[in-house]
């Protein structure tokens, strides 16, 4: 029988190196001969040592990691698990690992079919990597959220090995779920706050309307009667009583001024034409009032000549318009404002653009300016959107889009 052994030889320079010696006995004629081969196996020994070290490192990592590592050899149909994987399954480490079928059975029933189908599809497509998160049943019967990362190895197009790592991500998933619940609570609270704010604004608008009518009707009527009585007295006084006549004349002027003030206060509280003539007329009226009062030119254009909307919508848009013009007067240093009320496929679009000094929108947004915040919230309460764009030295543009499909009554489009 051939004999094989490994030993060390010494070179001329005194250095030692590993060798493999193979000897065989052969018979030639009637004589026996021993043939020997000596081979330097230094490189092979180095490779074996590297493999041994790598294996030791791998085993140390497999023990030290919190991940459940596993390997499936598709050629030999053998399976390897690290200790953590045995703990997950509650399986005796002295026994062979369980097969992939047991892995399938331990996936949560609600996810099992989808995960298995997805895993098989990865193999069918010859993917090199697969990763999913799912609920996995562990040894105590409960479920943990795991992040499963799998590497597929192929040889000549055939799957030969699967290497996987399962990480426990239950705490992260629970935290994410709590965060989602917190965000949902915050969303509901925001909606409730917005509904409450909308209700309060509607109540305030009704109060404005009531007070405006009381001022206009009651106080206005009383002032009219008072003026009539003073005029009656003025006409019946003797011409010689010049001092009294002058006092009465001044009193008539004061009454006229008071009537104008009452009308102004009433209009500012609630423009009567918003109820009588609708949104477009109210916007045009306010544009003219603003232009006369502030001296900034307003160019107003509307796709509608007349439009009847629910009071909630017309009130909201009118108040947004009021606030935008107030902001322009206070901050923009503008000389001209272009206003367009447009029909945008079932939405009402109100655009207000000025030629003022402009600003950096991010700065204002971060400060949460009450005027802009109020306009945005009003638009949201109407189910619409609010956009603001501005550039230093080039003015500011505000765009409000509110859905009015199915709300519009007796609207008449204008041309141009």
C-alpha positions as CSV (number, residue, x, y, z in Angstrom):
1,X,0.0,0.0,0.0
2,X,1.2,3.5,-0.8
3,X,2.5,5.5,2.2
4,X,1.8,9.2,2.7
5,X,3.2,11.4,5.4
6,X,3.9,15.1,6.1
7,X,7.0,16.4,7.8
8,X,9.4,19.3,7.8
9,X,12.6,19.6,5.8
10,X,15.4,22.0,6.1
11,X,16.8,24.1,3.3
12,X,20.5,24.8,2.8
13,X,19.9,28.3,4.4
14,X,18.6,26.6,7.5
15,X,14.9,27.5,7.0
16,X,12.3,24.9,7.7
17,X,9.4,24.2,5.3
18,X,6.6,21.6,5.2
19,X,6.7,18.7,2.7
20,X,4.5,15.8,1.7
21,X,6.2,12.5,1.1
22,X,4.5,9.7,-0.8
23,X,6.1,6.3,-1.2
24,X,5.0,3.2,-3.1
25,X,6.4,-0.3,-3.5
26,X,6.6,-1.6,-7.0
27,X,8.0,-4.8,-8.4
28,X,10.0,-4.9,-11.6
29,X,10.9,-8.4,-12.7
30,X,12.0,-10.3,-9.6
31,X,13.1,-7.2,-7.7
32,X,11.2,-4.8,-5.4
33,X,11.7,-1.0,-5.6
34,X,10.5,1.8,-3.5
35,X,9.5,5.0,-5.3
36,X,9.2,8.2,-3.3
37,X,7.8,11.7,-4.1
38,X,8.6,14.7,-2.0
39,X,6.5,17.9,-2.6
40,X,6.7,21.3,-1.0
41,X,3.3,22.0,0.5
42,X,4.0,25.5,1.9
43,X,1.3,27.3,-0.1
44,X,-1.3,24.6,0.7
45,X,-0.5,24.8,4.4
46,X,-0.9,28.5,4.3
47,X,-4.3,28.1,2.6
48,X,-5.4,25.5,5.1
49,X,-4.4,27.8,8.0
50,X,-6.3,30.7,6.5
51,X,-9.4,28.5,6.0
52,X,-9.0,27.3,9.6
53,X,-8.7,30.9,10.9
54,X,-11.7,32.0,8.8
55,X,-13.7,29.1,10.1
56,X,-12.8,30.0,13.7
57,X,-13.8,33.6,13.1
58,X,-17.0,32.6,11.5
59,X,-17.8,30.3,14.5
60,X,-16.9,33.1,16.9
61,X,-19.2,35.5,15.1
62,X,-22.0,32.9,15.0
63,X,-21.8,32.5,18.7
64,X,-21.3,36.2,19.5
65,X,-24.0,37.7,17.2
66,X,-27.6,38.2,18.3
67,X,-28.7,37.2,14.8
68,X,-30.0,33.7,14.0
69,X,-27.7,32.4,11.3
70,X,-28.4,29.5,9.1
71,X,-27.0,27.8,6.0
72,X,-28.8,25.3,3.6
73,X,-26.6,23.2,1.3
74,X,-28.9,22.4,-1.6
75,X,-26.5,19.7,-3.0
76,X,-26.3,17.6,0.2
77,X,-29.6,18.9,1.6
78,X,-27.8,19.6,4.9
79,X,-28.6,22.5,7.2
80,X,-26.5,24.4,9.7
81,X,-27.7,26.7,12.4
82,X,-25.9,28.8,15.0
83,X,-26.9,28.7,18.7
84,X,-29.3,31.7,18.4
85,X,-31.2,29.9,15.7
86,X,-31.6,26.8,17.9
87,X,-32.9,29.2,20.7
88,X,-35.5,30.7,18.3
89,X,-36.8,27.3,17.4
90,X,-36.5,25.8,20.9
91,X,-34.6,22.9,19.3
92,X,-32.0,20.7,21.0
93,X,-28.5,21.7,19.6
94,X,-27.5,18.0,19.9
95,X,-30.1,17.2,17.2
96,X,-29.8,18.0,13.5
97,X,-31.4,21.4,12.5
98,X,-34.9,21.3,11.1
99,X,-35.6,21.9,7.4
100,X,-37.0,24.8,5.4
101,X,-40.5,23.4,5.8
102,X,-40.4,24.1,9.6
103,X,-39.3,27.7,8.8
104,X,-42.4,28.0,6.6
105,X,-44.7,26.7,9.3
106,X,-43.4,29.2,11.8
107,X,-44.2,32.3,9.7
108,X,-47.3,34.1,10.9
109,X,-50.4,32.7,9.1
110,X,-51.4,36.1,7.9
111,X,-48.1,36.5,6.1
112,X,-47.0,32.9,5.4
113,X,-48.4,32.6,1.9
114,X,-47.0,35.9,0.7
115,X,-43.5,35.4,2.2
116,X,-43.2,31.9,0.8
117,X,-44.4,33.0,-2.6
118,X,-41.9,35.9,-2.6
119,X,-39.1,33.6,-1.4
120,X,-39.7,31.1,-4.2
121,X,-40.0,33.9,-6.7
122,X,-36.5,35.1,-5.7
123,X,-35.1,31.7,-6.4
124,X,-37.0,31.4,-9.7
125,X,-35.6,34.7,-10.8
126,X,-32.1,33.6,-9.6
127,X,-31.7,36.6,-7.4
128,X,-28.6,36.8,-5.3
129,X,-30.2,38.6,-2.3
130,X,-33.6,38.6,-0.6
131,X,-34.8,40.6,2.4
132,X,-38.1,40.8,4.2
133,X,-39.6,41.6,7.6
134,X,-42.3,39.3,9.0
135,X,-43.7,37.8,12.2
136,X,-41.9,34.5,13.2
137,X,-43.1,32.1,15.9
138,X,-40.3,31.3,18.4
139,X,-39.9,28.6,21.0
140,X,-42.3,30.0,23.6
141,X,-45.2,30.1,21.1
142,X,-45.1,33.9,20.8
143,X,-44.2,35.9,17.7
144,X,-41.2,38.2,17.1
145,X,-40.8,40.6,14.2
146,X,-37.7,39.5,12.3
147,X,-35.7,41.0,9.5
148,X,-34.6,38.1,7.3
149,X,-31.7,38.6,5.0
150,X,-30.9,35.8,2.6
151,X,-28.0,35.3,0.1
152,X,-28.3,32.8,-2.8
153,X,-25.3,31.1,-4.3
154,X,-25.4,29.5,-7.8
155,X,-23.0,27.2,-9.7
156,X,-23.6,26.7,-13.4
157,X,-27.0,28.3,-13.1
158,X,-28.0,25.9,-10.3
159,X,-28.7,27.0,-6.7
160,X,-26.1,25.3,-4.5
161,X,-26.3,27.2,-1.2
162,X,-28.6,29.5,0.8
163,X,-27.1,31.6,3.6
164,X,-29.5,33.6,5.9
165,X,-29.5,35.9,8.9
166,X,-32.6,36.6,11.0
167,X,-32.5,39.7,13.2
168,X,-35.0,40.5,16.0
169,X,-36.6,43.8,15.1
170,X,-39.5,43.6,17.5
171,X,-38.6,46.6,19.5
172,X,-38.2,48.7,16.4
173,X,-41.5,47.5,15.0
174,X,-43.3,48.2,18.3
175,X,-41.7,51.7,18.4
176,X,-42.8,52.3,14.8
177,X,-46.3,51.1,15.6
178,X,-46.4,53.4,18.6
179,X,-45.2,56.3,16.4
180,X,-47.9,55.5,13.9
181,X,-50.5,55.5,16.6
182,X,-49.1,58.7,18.0
183,X,-49.2,60.3,14.5
184,X,-52.7,59.0,14.0
185,X,-53.8,60.6,17.3
186,X,-52.1,63.8,16.3
187,X,-53.8,63.7,12.9
188,X,-57.2,63.2,14.6
189,X,-56.5,65.9,17.1
190,X,-55.5,68.3,14.3
191,X,-58.6,67.5,12.4
192,X,-60.7,68.0,15.5
193,X,-58.9,71.3,16.2
194,X,-59.5,72.3,12.6
195,X,-63.1,71.4,12.8
196,X,-63.4,73.4,16.1
197,X,-61.6,76.3,14.5
198,X,-63.9,76.2,11.5
199,X,-66.9,76.1,13.8
200,X,-65.7,79.0,15.8
201,X,-65.0,81.0,12.6
202,X,-68.5,80.2,11.4
203,X,-69.9,81.3,14.7
204,X,-67.9,84.5,14.6
205,X,-69.0,85.1,11.0
206,X,-72.6,84.7,12.1
207,X,-72.0,87.1,15.0
208,X,-70.4,89.6,12.6
209,X,-73.4,89.3,10.3
210,X,-75.8,89.8,13.2
211,X,-73.9,92.8,14.7
212,X,-73.4,94.3,11.2
213,X,-77.2,94.1,10.5
214,X,-78.0,95.5,14.0
215,X,-75.7,98.4,13.4
216,X,-76.9,99.0,9.9
217,X,-80.6,98.5,10.5
218,X,-81.2,99.7,14.1
219,X,-78.5,102.3,14.6
220,X,-78.8,103.5,11.0
221,X,-82.5,103.8,11.3
222,X,-82.3,105.7,14.5
223,X,-79.7,108.1,13.0
224,X,-82.0,108.7,10.0
225,X,-84.9,109.6,12.4
226,X,-82.5,111.8,14.4
227,X,-81.4,113.6,11.2
228,X,-85.0,114.1,10.1
229,X,-85.9,115.6,13.5
230,X,-82.9,118.0,13.5
231,X,-83.7,119.0,10.0
232,X,-87.3,119.8,11.1
233,X,-86.0,121.9,13.9
234,X,-83.5,123.7,11.6
235,X,-86.2,124.7,9.2
236,X,-88.5,126.1,11.9
237,X,-86.1,128.3,13.8
238,X,-86.1,132.0,13.3
239,X,-83.6,133.3,10.9
240,X,-82.3,135.8,13.5
241,X,-81.2,132.9,15.8
242,X,-78.0,132.4,13.8
243,X,-76.0,130.7,16.6
244,X,-78.6,128.0,17.1
245,X,-79.0,127.4,13.4
246,X,-75.3,127.0,13.1
247,X,-75.2,124.5,15.9
248,X,-78.0,122.6,14.2
249,X,-76.1,122.7,10.9
250,X,-73.0,121.3,12.6
251,X,-75.2,118.6,14.3
252,X,-76.5,117.6,10.8
253,X,-73.0,117.3,9.5
254,X,-72.0,115.2,12.6
255,X,-75.0,112.9,12.0
256,X,-74.0,112.5,8.3
257,X,-70.4,111.6,9.4
258,X,-71.8,109.2,12.0
259,X,-74.0,107.5,9.4
260,X,-70.9,107.0,7.1
261,X,-68.9,105.6,10.0
262,X,-71.8,103.2,10.9
263,X,-71.9,102.0,7.3
264,X,-68.1,101.6,7.2
265,X,-68.1,99.6,10.5
266,X,-71.0,97.5,9.2
267,X,-69.2,96.8,5.9
268,X,-66.0,95.9,7.6
269,X,-67.7,93.5,9.9
270,X,-69.6,91.9,7.1
271,X,-70.1,93.3,3.6
272,X,-73.8,93.1,2.9
273,X,-73.1,92.4,-0.8
274,X,-71.4,89.1,0.1
275,X,-74.9,87.9,1.0
276,X,-76.9,90.0,-1.4
277,X,-74.7,89.8,-4.6
278,X,-72.2,87.0,-3.9
279,X,-68.5,86.5,-3.8
280,X,-67.4,88.1,-7.0
281,X,-69.2,91.4,-6.3
282,X,-67.8,91.4,-2.7
283,X,-64.2,90.8,-4.0
284,X,-64.6,93.6,-6.5
285,X,-66.0,96.0,-3.9
286,X,-63.2,95.2,-1.5
287,X,-60.6,95.7,-4.2
288,X,-62.0,99.2,-4.9
289,X,-62.2,100.1,-1.2
290,X,-58.6,98.9,-0.7
291,X,-57.3,100.8,-3.7
292,X,-59.0,104.1,-2.5
293,X,-57.8,103.7,1.1
294,X,-54.2,102.4,0.5
295,X,-53.4,103.8,-2.9
296,X,-52.2,100.4,-4.4
297,X,-53.7,99.7,-7.8
298,X,-55.8,96.5,-7.9
299,X,-56.3,94.7,-11.3
300,X,-59.2,92.3,-10.7
301,X,-60.3,89.7,-13.2
302,X,-62.8,86.9,-12.8
303,X,-64.0,84.0,-15.0
304,X,-67.4,84.6,-13.4
305,X,-69.7,87.5,-13.4
306,X,-72.0,86.1,-10.7
307,X,-71.6,83.0,-8.6
308,X,-73.6,81.7,-5.6
309,X,-71.6,79.6,-3.2
310,X,-72.3,78.1,0.2
311,X,-71.7,80.9,2.8
312,X,-68.9,78.8,4.4
313,X,-66.9,78.9,1.1
314,X,-67.7,82.5,0.1
315,X,-66.9,83.7,3.7
316,X,-63.6,81.7,3.7
317,X,-62.4,83.0,0.4
318,X,-63.4,86.6,1.2
319,X,-61.5,86.5,4.5
320,X,-58.4,85.0,2.8
321,X,-58.5,87.8,0.2
322,X,-58.9,90.4,3.0
323,X,-55.9,89.0,4.9
324,X,-53.7,88.8,1.8
325,X,-54.4,92.5,0.9
326,X,-53.8,93.5,4.5
327,X,-50.4,91.7,4.4
328,X,-49.5,93.5,1.1
329,X,-50.3,96.9,2.6
330,X,-48.3,96.2,5.7
331,X,-45.2,94.4,4.3
332,X,-44.9,94.3,0.5
333,X,-44.1,97.9,-0.5
334,X,-46.0,97.1,-3.7
335,X,-47.6,99.6,-6.2
336,X,-49.8,97.0,-8.1
337,X,-51.7,93.9,-7.3
338,X,-53.1,91.5,-9.9
339,X,-56.0,89.3,-8.8
340,X,-57.5,86.5,-10.9
341,X,-60.5,84.3,-9.9
342,X,-60.5,81.4,-12.3
343,X,-62.5,78.2,-13.0
344,X,-60.0,75.3,-12.8
345,X,-62.0,72.2,-13.8
346,X,-64.4,72.2,-10.9
347,X,-62.1,74.1,-8.6
348,X,-62.1,77.8,-7.8
349,X,-58.6,79.2,-8.1
350,X,-57.9,82.6,-6.5
351,X,-54.4,84.1,-7.4
352,X,-53.1,87.3,-5.8
353,X,-49.8,88.6,-7.1
354,X,-48.0,91.8,-6.1
355,X,-44.9,93.6,-7.4
356,X,-43.5,94.3,-4.0
357,X,-40.1,93.6,-2.4
358,X,-40.7,89.8,-1.9
359,X,-39.1,87.7,0.8
360,X,-37.5,84.3,1.4
361,X,-40.5,82.0,1.9
362,X,-38.7,79.4,4.0
363,X,-37.9,82.2,6.6
364,X,-41.5,83.2,6.9
365,X,-42.7,79.6,7.0
366,X,-40.3,78.8,9.8
367,X,-41.6,81.7,11.8
368,X,-45.1,80.4,11.3
369,X,-46.5,83.9,10.6
370,X,-50.1,84.1,11.9
371,X,-51.4,85.8,8.7
372,X,-50.1,83.1,6.4
373,X,-50.9,80.3,8.8
374,X,-54.5,81.6,9.1
375,X,-54.9,81.7,5.3
376,X,-53.5,78.2,4.9
377,X,-55.8,76.9,7.7
378,X,-58.9,78.5,6.1
379,X,-58.1,77.0,2.8
380,X,-57.6,73.5,4.4
381,X,-61.0,73.9,6.2
382,X,-62.6,74.4,2.8
383,X,-60.9,71.2,1.5
384,X,-58.5,73.2,-0.6
385,X,-54.9,74.1,-0.9
386,X,-52.7,77.2,-0.3
387,X,-49.5,78.0,-2.0
388,X,-47.2,80.9,-1.6
389,X,-44.2,81.8,-3.8
390,X,-41.9,84.8,-3.4
391,X,-38.6,86.1,-4.6
392,X,-36.7,89.0,-3.2
393,X,-37.2,92.0,-5.4
394,X,-39.7,90.3,-7.6
395,X,-42.9,90.2,-5.5
396,X,-45.1,87.6,-4.0
397,X,-47.8,85.3,-5.4
398,X,-50.5,83.5,-3.4
399,X,-52.6,80.7,-4.9
400,X,-55.7,79.3,-3.3
401,X,-57.5,76.4,-4.9
402,X,-60.9,75.3,-3.4
403,X,-63.1,72.5,-4.8
404,X,-66.6,73.9,-5.7
405,X,-67.8,71.2,-8.0
406,X,-71.5,70.7,-7.3
407,X,-71.6,73.8,-5.0
408,X,-72.0,76.4,-7.7
409,X,-75.4,77.9,-8.4
410,X,-76.4,80.4,-11.1
411,X,-72.9,81.1,-12.3
412,X,-72.4,83.0,-15.5
413,X,-69.0,82.9,-17.2
414,X,-67.5,86.0,-18.6
415,X,-65.5,86.0,-21.7
416,X,-61.8,87.1,-21.6
